[in-house]
Amino acid sequence: MATVLGQRVREAFDWPLFVTTCAIAVVGVVNLYSATSAAPGPAIADLYIQQIYWLALGASLAVLAAAVDYRHYERFGYVAFGIGLAALMLVFLLGRNIRGSQRWIPIGSFSFQPSEFMKILLVIALAKYLHNDPRTEGRTLKDLVVPGAIVAVPIVLILRQPDLGTASILAFIFASIMLMTRLKLRSLLTIAVVFAASVPLTWRYLLHDYQKRRFESFLDPCGERVLSGGWHACQSLVAVGSGTWIGKGFLQGTQNQHGFLPDQHSDFPFAVWAEEHGFFGSMALIALYLFLVLWALKIAASAKDRFGAVLSVGMGAIFFWHAFINIGMVTGLLPVVGVTLPLFSYGGSSVVTVLLAIGLLMNVSMRRYVFQ
């Protein structure tokens, strides 16, 4: 019996998903080694080793996430979401302030960032709601009240940390999932008008001064505001542009090696990669992310139930919006908001969250066959 079950699991194993994830993770560690190779001290230079530990932990949790039937996650979806909200509130009581942001809860020598895991918990909560409300006709604004409230609470808490990047990711994940529910055209137009009208209010009352400076320097990062808000974006553009077609070679990126590129291990690892591997290397990396997103949509299309479909779309949305926003801000197409590049940026909470998302995708993919 065990032999038969093991054989079925091997046959159902999603090798394209596994190989793509491993490829991004391995290349990410190599790039992180290059990004920190010129660091003045071991605290930064050894980050790639710590990243390997985080990848090992994340992979172990991904195996567990894939082993448990994903339908159990549906049963406890709201409970898990509530625990996530409680963790976000604990940030204000126990959190450690780093560079003006209070996002991390210290646990021994490590730090835990609840907002990262809230992305997965939000997807599970929305998937549970849509699974229990399987209507087929187009949805109106009235139908968005409950799911809108579900996403609004964590967004408000995260904006208070403040963390505009993660709050934006949650909003985009919500929008991606709601688009698959066949919103009526009138509802979409109403949302667009409300969003446009809220921009001035957001600028005046919600954004902090440093966030405003980043947006103001977005149009001309290397101009007059280069020292007040455009330094990161300007140096990133120089690094990306200097890579030309084939790059300068591994460990040969001058912007990185000479210390001009800030946060090269967290927010700007793609700039390191682009400088060293050029346009062709950048396109290869983007192709890996694109495949990951499209494969998540393929899994969603073949899922056995609505919960699995929404879960897969949500995980794909996490990958897409992280990659889109990070690469966009590195290349000057979007303002700098501090969003990580999945499995490329250093960070324990980020790495574990992405691998948990991979584990859940694997879960839905494998159970297309195991539970026929």
Secondary structure, 3 states (H helix, E strand, C coil): CHHHHHHHHHHHCCHHHHHHHHHHHHHHHHHHHHHHCCCCCHHHHCHHHHHHHHHHHHHHHHHHHHHCCHHHHHHCHHHHHHHHHHHHHHHHHHCEEECCEEEEEEECCEEECHHHHHHHHHHHHHHHHHHCCCCCCCECHHHHHHHHHHHHHHHHHHHCCCCHHHHHHHHHHHHHHHHCCCECHHHHHHHHHHHHHHHHHHHHHHCCHHHHHHHHCCCCCCCCCHHHHHHHHHHHHHHHHHCCCCCCCCCCCHHHHCCCCCCCCCCCHHHHHHHHHHHHHHHHHHHHHHHHHHHHHHHHHCCCCHHHHHHHHHHHHHHHHHHHHHHHHHCCCCCCCCCCCCCCCCCHHHHHHHHHHHHHHHHHHHHHHHCC
